[in-house]
């Protein structure tokens, strides 16, 4: 399709939101654009729109009930709320201290936003569009956030910190921690060493649906460690054997770990390999069952809502059953599924 016909096609779909029904992947691209792909039509690009004054996104989430898309924008240091129907900014909050990868409560009422340079998380009231609380941590650079399925807890991880913190949503206080986990102390190129000669720590992580286990990437570790949230203890490590230890774009080896909805597998990134390695989580110890070569460096893994597709930050779309790449999207770590019926958002996945 040449540029003229592509432009006409995208223009004709500029009013798609008025009548759309289906499953879509929203991809936040660092230059300030949102790309929309039709999952049920071979992941074809159907639309893109600009979010002015934003970019270099560090996090994305969506709330189907309120019809909103939320963006952590490093450009102009702000947290931005976009109306999914009009695709216009509803409100934005200036953030002092580097807004990073946030998460929202399942009911969409509150958003927990890490501030990398402020050693704390801001709690944002989504209806008011304002900060209502703050959760500090002892040390490290707040980086990633995960919401429990029941909406009672938030899991908080910081660069240069070996512990995963658990915060109570009712009180906005830290109630427990898991760890310490064990980064590779022999790796001289961890993020914190590169930036300010601090300690190594946790990178991306995932939490089981029952809040029992966490799966944690660590500086200089190709694989992941497992923590028991109930006891607060580190209980094991799963290494990716047979692959060279290389640093990826995030100055670490594995920056991405996730699982499909049934939790029968754990998918972990080999950023510079570049591969995604898949482990059978129904056996102990976890057993590697697939090595999926990627088209470029990775740095995140996202699943569709039903788990039929996995999305790598390299832009590769992977059939979760066959483990084969079936499509390609614009390169980004910040993406999620949003489903529509008659132009209204009815369901949103998570990053």
N, C-alpha and C positions, 0 to 999 in steps of 0.2 A: 504494500500500500504506500503510495507516495505521500509527500507532506501535505499536498492540497487535500487529498481525500481523507487523510488522517485528521486534519483540522476540521473538515466538515463533519466527520463522524463524531469527534469529541464535542463539537458545537451542538450537534443534534441531541447529544446526551446531556447537555448542560441543564436540562429540566427533568432529568431522570428521577430526582428525589420526589417529584410530585406523584409518581405512579409506581415506583420501583418495588418489586417484591423479589427477594432472593438473598443469597449469601455473598458478602463482599469482604475483601481484605483492604483495610485502610493502611497505607504506608506513609509514614512521616519522613520526608526526605530533607536532608540537612540544609538545603538552599531555601527552605521555607514553603515547600509545596507538599500537598497531600495527594497521593496517587490512589485511585480506587480501582480494584480488580474484581471481576466477576468470577467467583469460585466455580460456579456451575457452568460456566462457558469457557472452560479451559484456561481460567485465570487471565482472560483478556482484559487489557486496560480499557476502562469505559469512561474514565473522567479523571481530571486533576483540577485542584484549585489551590490558590495561594493564600497563605495566612500572613499578611503583611507585617513586617517588623519582627518576625520570628525566624528561628532556624537553629542549626546545631542542636537538634533535639536530644535530650537525655532521658526522656521518658514519655510514655503515651498511655492513656486509658480512655475508656468510654463508658457512658451511662445511658443505657437504652431508655430507662424510665423518663429521664429528663431530656433525652435527645441531645446529649452533649459529648464532645470530644475534648479531652484535656491534654495539654502539652507542657512539658518542662522545657523551656527554651533558654539555652545558654546565650543565644543572641539577645542582647539587651536585658539579660538576667531577669526573666519574668515567668510566671505561671499563667497559662492562657486557657480560657474556656471558649470553645467554638460551638455554635449552634449547628447541629447536624442537618437541619432542614434548610437553613439559609446559607450555611457555610460561612458565616460572618462571626467575628469575635464578639462574644457577649460581655466578657469582662477579662481583665488581666490584673495580676498582682505583681508589683516589683519585689524581687527577692534579693536580699543582700547575702551573698555567700555561696553562689553557684548552685542553682536548682538542679537536682539530679533525678534518679529514677524512682518515681512515686508509685503508690498504690492507693486504691480507694476501697472503702467498705463495700460489701456486696449490695447494700441498699442505696449506695451512691451518695449518702449524706455527708461523708467526711473523706478527705484526701490527706494522705500522709506523705509529706514532701521532704526528702533529705536535702540538707544544705551542706555541700561538701566542705566548704571552708568555714563553717560555723559550728561544727561539732554538735549538731542537733537536727531534729525533724520538726517542721512546722505542721500543725494540724489545721486544715482549711475547711471551713463550713461551705459546702458546695452551693447551698441555697442563697447564702449571704454574699459569697465571693470574698470572704475575708478570713484572716488567720485568727483562730480562737484559742490555740494552745501551742505549747512547744515542749518537745521531749529531748533533753540532753543525754549524751553518753559520755563515759569517762575519757576516752581518747579515740583517735582515728578520724577518718574523713568520711562522713555519711554518704552512702553510695547507692544501695539497693534496698527495696522494700517488697514485702509479700503479705497479702491479706489472708487470714484464715477463711475457710469456706463458710463457717458459721457467723463470721463478722465480729467475733469477740476479741480477736487478737491481731496485732500487727507484728511482723517479724522484720527486724532492722539489722542491716549489716554495713560495716564501714571498712574502707580501705585502711590497711595498717592496723587492723584489730582482729584478733584470733577468735573472738566470741560472736555468736549470733544472739541478739537480744530479743526478748519477747515483751511486747507492750500491751497493756490492758486498754481496750478501746473506751471503756466506761470512764476510767480514771485518767487515761493518758499518762500512765506511769509504767516504767519498766518493772515487770514482776518476776522475771527469771532470765537466765541466760544458758546457752548451750556451748560447751567447749571446755578448755581451749582446743581448737583444731590445730593441725600441724602443717603449716606452709613449708616449702622446701627452703631451708635456711642456707643451702649451698648455692642457690640461684642468686647471682649478684645483680640481676636486672629486674627485680620486682618493682612494681609501680612506686612504692614508697621510697625505695632506695634511689630511684631515678629522680624523684621529685624533691624529697627533703631528708633522705637518709634516715627514715623512720623504720619501724618494724614492718614485717610482712603480715598479710592477713587474708581475709575472705574476699572472694570475687563474687560472681553470680551464685545464686543458690535457689533451691526449690523445696517446698514443704508439702508433705503428704496430705491428702484430703482429710485424714482423721487427726491431723496435728501430732502424730506420733514421731515421725522421722523427718529429718532434713538432709538434703543432699547438697554438698557445698564444694564449689571450686575454690582453689587456694593458689596463692602466688607460687609459681614454679612447679606446680603439680599437674601432670598430664593424667587427668581422671577426676575423681571426686572422693570426698570423705562423707561418712554417714554419722549423723548425730541422733541420739535418742532425746527427744524434747521433754519427755516425762521425767527422765532422770537427770537431764542436763549434761549427759556424758557423750563424748566422742566414742563411737563403738566400732569403727572400721574404716578402711580405705580401699578403694577400687582403682587400681592403676591400669592404664592402657599399655599393654605389653607389645613389644615388637615395633614400636615407632620412636623415631628420634625426638628428643626433647627440643622443641623450637619455640621461640617467642613470636607471638602474633602482634597485631596492631595495638593490643591493650597491654603490651609489655609483660605478658604472661603466656602460659601454654594452653590452658583451658579456660575460656571465658564464655561459658554457656552450658547450662545443664537444665533439663526439663523432662517431663514424662507425659504420655498421653492420658486421657481421662481414666482409663482402667488401671493405670499405674503398674502395668505388667512389665514395662520396659523403662529403662533410664537411658536417655540420649545425652551424650556429652560431646562438647566441641573440642576438636584438635585444631586450634585456630590457624596455625601456619602450615599444617599438614598439606593441604587443608582437607580435613575429614570431619564427619560426625560418626562417632562410635556408639553402637547400640548394645545395651546389656539387658539380659533377662533378669528381671527383678523378682521373679517368683521363686528363685533358688538362692541358697546362701552357701558360699559367696556368690555374688552376682557374676553371671557368665556372659562374655562377649559373644554376640550372635551376628553382628554385621559391622562392616566398615564402609561408610558411604563417602566416596570421593566427591568433593565440591568443586565448583567452577572458580572459586576465589577464596581469599581469606575470610574466615568466619569470626563471629564474636557474640552470637546469641542464637537461641533456638526457641521458636514459638509454635504452639500447636493450634490448629483450628478448634472450634468449639466441640465438635463430636470426635475429634482426634483422627480424622481421615487424612489430614495433611500436616506435615511439619514444614516450617519456614525457617531457613537459615539466613543469617544476616548477609551472606554472600549474594542473596537474591534468588537462590535455588528453592524451588518448591518440590517437596519430596512426598511421594505416596507412602504413607506410614505403614501400609501393609506390605507392599512389594519392595520398599526401601530404594525405589528408583526416582530419579529426578524427572519431573513431568512438565515443568514450566519454569520461567524465570521472571522475577520482578525487579524493580529498581532496587539497588543495593541500599539496605537500611537495617538497623537493629530494632527500630521502633515501628511495630506493626501489630495489628490485631484484627480479628473478625468482627464485623457488625452485620446483623441480619435485619432485613426490612420486610414489612408487609404493608402494601398499599401506601408506600412512601413514609411509613413511620418505623423508626427503630424499635425492634421487639426483643432483641437479645444482643449482648456484647460479650466478647471473649476478653481475655487478658493477654498482656504481652508475655 
